[in-house]
Amino acid sequence: MENIFNLVIHYIVPFIAVISVVVFVHEYGHYWVARRCGIKIETFSLGFGHEIFGWTDKHGTRWKVSWLPLGGYVKMYGDAGAASTPDASVHTMTAEQKRVSFFHQDVNKRMAVIVAGPASNYLFAILVLALLFVFNGQPFTPAEVSEVVEGKAAAKAGIIAGDRITAIDGQGIDRFEDIKRTIALNMGTPISVEVERNQKPMTFTMTPEIVTMTDNFGGEHKIGQIGIKANKLEYIKQPPLKAIQQSFLETWNLTASTLRAIGQMVMGMRGTEEIGGPLRIAEMSGNIAKEGIVTLIWFMSVISINLGLINLFPVPLLDGGHLAFYLAERLRGKPLSQRLQEAGANVGAAMVVTLMLFATWNDLVHLKVISFLRGLFS
């Protein structure tokens, strides 16, 4: 009984808190823009399945919390369900009903409503990071090499302790964090490293070694390393404008790193075992919560960025899929055929379900559930 209690308190509660916040932000973006466009909102649900509790506001919107906390949805007038596909009534609506129906809005309004969800996730993350940089400080390690590991790429190339790295492949470097991020994504690829040694510029070429790292939260990742260390971590509190600028930069870097990692998976340069699902997020939420509220808030901003990014992928059922249909409609001057949209929705549903199953399998392997089950029958 105590183990169940600890599981709920230390893992399930932080997981629900993280997911609920980022999903609410996403769906509220859809809701807020839809309301500004005069669209009637029938339901705003946090979670799927049967309602736990809820209320109906003066506009007729049912706000509710449902049993399965793995997402949420905004059901607009004329939607057949949570996937935002039109129901049969859209063809027989009166002029007044069409005025408040999502599917009878101008295509630009529909596109604005769709984009608003991912955009809200990005704005939320930028705001959260900016506040953290103002009140807690931004992690900062000077781009100066404190130690070089013998036998590794940097040592072989000629890097020594005391060198200050100024650029990698022509990209300027301000912090050691920038070095780690850039090198981590250049696995097995030759890179040019510019350094300043005794106020003199020097350039070295090296190839980062591919290594498997286990992070502080139990996750394994393949990254590039050249064998250098720094030991001067500081937290610098930024003024508001600087904090906003840096939060935009951090958000951009995380998005670019994620896209590049996905590209490396597609090209076969990176393993797909890093793809995680709800169980992995729950484990990480629990572990990160133990680090303190600041770390948990940072993690929430990272999840928000990833949720916004994934929803922009042009996969039917995701926001990006709807956006692709509306872009095609705008270019053609008329919607795609209902048959084509339904076929796209079916393909999108299959892709989403397949990805969820694959991610869950990875979670079970990561949590050693598969090894445990194999042990029972071997």
Steps between C-alpha positions, in 0.01 A plus 500: 500500500787734584662430162178591320473820702859595417439424132197728495663785693845493342418410138133512405424836665799683340418339165137611511607848609749539212271355232193690623676837490649463151179350357289776656732763349473333159123462500443844648688645202246334267213612725610863534548561127182311411299718738657813344385372159141464624504119505284321754691265732296206624759320716841571652629173640818436695548128446301243306222259592222547753471827688617513861364848565421813304282806456327692222582869456270780384601445137380139510848346508536188713833512685591159635775277636490142372645174620786438253761777552689445175382804309194712451286663236282794408177395324374783283151532359468263204776262613419129493733436793835570661688459168332813360339336198167635371178324599209441266312810622745742330313447171157586639580794732305822495671830421519580873653161581756538220604834647630327816615174340873438464473334158309791348762758597735664252806280443728763652302488826514120506876511446537754781305275739717200411833685532396649834547170689869440418567875515364510855736220602794694362395828660447323834850346484660833409324674788590225751866496396517879512361503855747230605788700353385814686432349843711182513767580246613354167753216515830636373838331467778699332612339173842429646647151507590394854607145423579294188449123513802313368443291191180679400437710188589838656829377643596335170424822313712715733250669732648573845364619835455877502389523137186709451275365226358783289325318212410155369450461124478878476226525762591739783528356852419696816459226761627150565134393478509608133806279445331195653180553299683543169743212543231264631319522165814453289557131563777359285507813281823704459466849648713815500569643846635853536674587829681789658830409667706773664295755303589330172235335276553137403290248307482122551312224317369197687226236487275460807484146634156335521424406861190382687425715802256448786354831615411597858152358452587154369462570128761370254609713203761469228701823474827630363792575733854632447632455855507845658366619835419827674440553872381859541120468492323819605141625503477853366182694569406684184315834467148453353578596140816290494310211660236512227769507233678203656174306544425546128851373424467199731162413346644527151801284591282230658271494196794481258668227708180294508448530125860407433476198732184386319680543168788288629253227602345505152847476342596214731773701677321490836308220668121521540518365855512862619137550397297494818131498584279565803682255727838661429357847557344380827835358614684818405234720662540310827879508494512865404246595767746365758752758376268784603226722364736708283623190313142375461392835353794488258397147397145623446627764257697234309192277472297801386748573219496137389121484508478815289760371254351152458155646439640702209607185313284462187331181620119480472329513842780722631475878467760494225285260297197728527720796411628318189141437386410867551813618319401278206149646514637851495721424199223317308225742592283212624528222760652162421241231434333345802623158385863617491472662844348184648776288345759738644336480842514119490867500403575759768319296765700191402826696520417650841391164645811329362727766647325476838537121504866527400567764767322289763709196401815711542371610841444140609849401381653805671320422826619136468141369498572295186811346659297415810228329296757307296655382826167358613475274196863408445 
